[in-house]
Amino acid sequence: MDEHKENIHGKDVNVKMSDSKEDEQAKPCSRISPEDTTAPQTSPSQSNKDYSHPVYKEIALANGHINRMSKDELRVKLSELKLDTRGVKDVMKKRLKNHYKKHKLMQSAAEGGPTDTYYDYICVVDFEATCEEDNPPDFLHEIIEFPMVLINTHTLQIVDTFQEYVKPELNPQLSDFCVKLTGITQQMVDKADPFPEVLRRVVAWLQERELGTKNKYAILTDGAWDMSKFLNIQCRISRIKYPPFAKKWINIRKSYCNFYKVPRTQTKLSTMLEKLGMKYDGRPHCGLDDSRNIARIAVRMLQDGCQLRVNERMHGGQLHSVPSSAPVEGAPPPRTPSSRD
């Protein structure tokens, strides 16, 4: 729902929204790591390693040289290396730095030195929910589309998708505004199953792909609302417990802001695509299309050297930030949540 989510004023339902997207845009963006002329951004497996290793000095020297390059010089060098030349200057700098970083680390790994690691899969989720043009303060948003897009972080490809519509319970009649915004018709939700049944199929879909068992994975969203607000409210409405596999996730807006060092006012979906030299593909506010475009941004960030990692979580019904110093954990094996007592 992207921009419309920023105007949501749903009932609090005991959710701490201090990390909401409105607040994200108002706060200055903290930096995960020092300037790129020092040690590169690292994975948790590297957190205890000795950065006096010669490979990091070589990377730092390369970063310093890249920092002094003009936009035209960056584009020429990227073209020579057959890398993507799209994007603003800072994006191209990140891309070139990552190329040299990967090259040096691959050489180092062959010699028994430091390496880089990622989650095996990242699962992008972007719900669509019931809404009105001017949501009253006590309006409870119900999920009406549950999409998922699966990224293989080793091949950097979108490898699978899931999409189901959901029948709302409290407000079964969609507003004209909601239909126009999302493209989801009354007939679509009337034919759909209630949320608990859809969630069971989501869990089965994740289990079939051995996520959380054979393959390490993380959920990724475009902001904090999808999990901390929409899913939290929906579980209360459906009288089921909040699913443990969705209690931690990657907020790509925070990751984008920290990695490219831009203000949070530049982290809307359309703006991120534009800054990366891409255009939106599909219908805006279609949950599956939004998820695909978010996944495209995630893939580009991985290509540019960003280590996407969990940075938000739910605890005690409240939203919390996960510090970059915390150990990286994958989402647990998906299980169908039980009913609330």
C-alpha positions, 0 to 999 in steps of 0.5 A: 500500500506504500504511500497510503500506509503513511496516512493510516491512523488505525487503533493502537492495539498496544503496538508501539509505533515509534519506529513507524515510517512516519517517524523513520522519515523524520529521524536522521539516518544512523550509519551502520558502519564507518566511512567506506575508506575503512573496513567494509561492511561485514557479515556476523561471521566476520564480526570477531575477525581481525581486520588487520588482515591484508585483504581489508587494507587492499579493499580500503585502498580501492574504496579511497580511490573510488571515492575520488572518482567523478560520476563519468569515471565511475560510469566508464569503469562500471562499463569496462567491468560489464556492470550496471551503469544506472543509478545516482553517483553514490549508488554507482560508487557502492556498486564498484566498491562491492565489485572489488570487495567481492573480488578480493574476498574471493581471492582471500577465501581461496587462500583460507582468508575471510569470506562473506555470507548471506541468508539463503533466501529472503521472503518479501511480504507486502500486504494489502488491507481494507482502507477508507480515504479518510480512515477514522481513528478507530478503523481496524485494517484487515488484510485482503491480499497476502503476497510473498516473493522469494529471493535466492540470495546466492543466485540473486534471482526471484525464484518463486511467488505466492498470492492469495486474497483474504475475506475480511471479517469485520468489514466485509464490504470494501470501500470504493476507495479501497477497490480503486487503490488496490484493484481488489474487487468485492468479488475477489474477497467474497470468493476468498477464504478467511485469514486463518485458512490463508495463513495455513497455506502460507505456512505450508508454502514456506515449509515446502521450500524447507525454509527455516530447516534446510535453508536459512531465511528472513522476512523482508518488508517495505517498512514497519507496518506490515508486520507490526500493525497489519499482521498484528491487528489481523491476528487479534481479529482472527483470534490467533497468536502472532506467528513466530516466523514473522516476529523479526524482519528486514525493513528495507527502508532502514537498510536502504537509508543506512547503506546508501546514506540517504535521508529517510525521506528518500526511501519510498518505493518509487523513490528507491526505484528511481535512485537505483535507475529502475522503473516500477513494473506492474500495478502500484498497490497490487500486493504481489506487484509491490512485493516484486518491485521491493524484491528488485530493490533488494536484489540490487542492494545485494548486488551493490554489496549490502548485507540485508539483515534483520533490523526490526522485531515484535516483542510483547506486542510492541515494535522494536529495532534490532541493533546492527551489533546483534547476532544475525538470526534466520527466521524459525521454521514456520508453524501454523499459530494456535488460537488465542486462549 
